[in-house]
Amino acid sequence: MMKLSRLRFNFGFLLEADYGTSRRIELDYPSIQLSDDVTLTPLQGTLTATRTTEGIYIQGRLESSMSLDCVRCLDEAIVPLEIALDELYYYPPQVAPPGEHRVGEDGMIDLAPLVRELSLLALPIKVLCRPDCLGLCQECGANLNLGDCGCDESDIDPRLAMLESLLKNSGNAN
């Protein structure tokens, strides 16, 4: 059995209301799992649902954060997110252009897919635990943020050893 989304709202009352009628909704979830790959901790903010001639217009601002792996050291990085909602859900569903969001026949709107998509789009391309992250040692794999690993930095890749000898010889020629 599929678990129902906690971002699923019944807007049937708005479908029966006059055009221009709106409802403000406050969201404050300590943690919410939107899908197998996206959990937001916390999810807070406000959204406004407004009845239009075409359906229900959702707008608002949400703030959250997501736990990801740092691309340099692989430690946890908490990434703050700002999500701007600005979407029209068409009603009745038959009038919706292909690929657009629709209000369910029962008046339900599940905002989880939209919030998931917008949160993924808000992520930076390169996630860092901190701007000056030193990453991992290329020799032993130790996290350099925790201290020096003790590896000898003077070791030269054997494939480049010939270049080192050329540099030494050219240095003696001067």
Residue, then its C-alpha position, 0 to 999 in steps of 0.5 A: m500500500m502506498k503511503l499518502s503524502r503529507l503535502r496532499f491537500n483537499f481544495g474541493f471547497l475552493l473549487e466551489a468558491d467564487y473566483g479570487t477566493s484564497r486560502r493561506i496555509e502555514l507549513d511547519y514540518p520538523s522533517i518530511q520525506l517527499s520521496d525515496d531520495v528527498t527528505l527535507t528537514p525542516l520544511q517551513g513557510t506559507l503558501t496561498a491557494t487561489r481559485t482562478t477561472e482555470g483552476i487553483y493557483i498555488q504560490g508561496r515561499l518555503e524554507s528547508s534544508m537537505s543533508l547531502d555528501c560533500v563532494r570533497c570529503l564525503d562528510e555530511a553537508i547540510v544545504p539550506l534551500e529556498i523554494a518558491l512555489d508559483e504553479l497553476y493546477y488546472y480544473p477540470p482536468q480535461v482542460a489542462p495542457p499536456g504535462e501541466h498539473r491538474v486538480g484531482e477529481d476529488g479536489m485533492i492536490d499533492l504538492a510533494p512532486l512539485v516541492r521535490e522537483l523545486s528542492l532538487l533544482a535549488l541544490p548547488i551543483k557542487v555541495l561542500c560541507r564548508p567553503d574551505c574543505l580540504g577533501l581527502c588525501q589522494e594517497c591514503g584517503a584520510n579526511l584532511n579536515l581532521g588533520d594532516c595524514g602524514c603521507d609524504e608529499s614529495d613522492i612523485d608519480p612514477r609516470l612523471a619521474m623522467l620529467e623530474s630528472l629533466l627539471k634537475n638537469s635543466g636547473n644545473a645548466n643555468 
